[in-house]
């Protein structure tokens, strides 16, 4: 089986250099990489040409239409039987392809008795982690996005409050799934939308815990704030598209914002109101310290956790009021529904 690793790129030549280097070091060479430059002003053409002799590489430049259209463009031109998606700000461990191939060959045995044949894996997702070369802020943001205490472990953690949903920083499916379901729709949280549509087509994802990527994410907390606010707002759009898809874990950041503000107001009259918030911050610090083994990164992890919760929570509240309570979101949902998946 040949894999096609499809990567949309926009103005990130430095990041794609690190990704290509990690791909050149793979122990299993049975893959191609399809880079789709989505109208970048700073192209990665020279980086792609530099690795053309070391990798089976296709490079395409197209006008800017968005990352979803770029992924679909890449799938239409991919030569492999299994499509793998990673972001341009990812680094792959040397055994990424080797481990992925091993899982696909062995199949999924979770919950099956020994005498029953394993299920074929047609759709997978994997977790992300912080590489040792990342900056302290990047490591702190990675903690905030993967910790059970901030996101409920929904991004591939061992303890989760919701079914695992593959994300485009580390996911893949076979070519037949694409032919049946269609491509990504140009929208925020397009990977959750795609994963939902694949589930509805009867193909369930398999979480491959050891098939990880190192995900750089945002470089500073201001950019991280803008990103997670969009995540919070897009969750409401997903609820309009898929009624009943919103779970308790998605409400958690909004409820945290409401209670945190209430505690801060209450502290103006009685400082004991801050005790629950203080205990939570202490738990967050200890969790970050255990994971990162760095006091500095743990402190940044607490700050990143607050950005994650307040950013997502305020975006969620704003969109909930505007799109659901005031009923301004139905036109947007209908527009998304009409967009072609290919």
Steps between C-alpha positions, in 0.01 A plus 500: 500500500627843408416802716440850369585762763305813405607836640344840424746787544456874529804725558688247713825404322694462826246258645482287187879468510478328840215276382685394184815426700302272731342324201840442341601320819207254498595133544218397263529667157170376357335840471479814292450854627264735321560866583231744392612862520179695553587832339793576731701819463796325666503169318674180604590405142874512566461282812297250297759496221777445755336179622373380160788253463455357850121471493222395265362852492232683304487879534207708377437873511142628472310820574393557859166332575551363850658195661202270438498566126877451501465158666235397248728620218774278640273196535391533138865477395626248756626163374474302822222274628492654848494875567678640806460860617742697712540874540799689368606580859545133589808281536465123459700250707724277282275196553167677428432326166640170628264499800203611293557224244531244779165601649325491163641154425403361842156661506296614797447240773361728772208330676521184288556145634820320389319268256343787302685657206606863552307783338651676201623850589371743239502821705746591774614785717796545729604733783753779497784583735768763557847440359799573720612769253180703543501831687365512858188680374437234235538227762262685733239539224534132417427420865194727498362333187557142612446495877191335648469800734456747213348315205366183657754292306297522178815520285615144554570489872481179701207639699227663294163663557388456137550258214829555325476720190799493261646841412694600191828540686506118511228302323441290192257287304507276197423621148163326495382709796581813301309370200193429715500799737663769288760749611537758774260795510650848526400599854651527846540161676483336161673191639224442757243545223686249282534250785127527571409439137726195485337361816157557348615299196556205734880518535614544860839649584771309682726685743862392449661627820860431399473660154578850623611824342689787658274801450649849537164681516504877559819679600348744748196528725337783301483285186386206713216713641374585150518136397306357794233772477432383145482140629237605753294682240523218247364251753164679474506472121565127538201472733281666237632263235472192723229553763579309817874486432585743779604320819561608859874538437430769239306705757774473762713803394191725478385390845854553630495858368164570667602355836847661489348842441250436780782405736698812409196719565427316825860548611439875508282432805663187639845376391400139580306501174836457323580173678348263236676687218827494692472125558433440132804706398712303747379169353575631151851605606574161658370316192717715273802455726461121501470490121770752407736474801562871474381769741521763227297299249251403773446869576454573131273196482266655757492824296438303178227303674324821598532630144358174368203500738415870480564523125290195412240582765441861393491400132249228582278736701511771234409258221232327710324829569528627141445179303259305721320733740468780243469245215759659270689176437256309283598676177867426570423132564300477178785665309748247638267214412488621139876510461634216296725254678721455197 
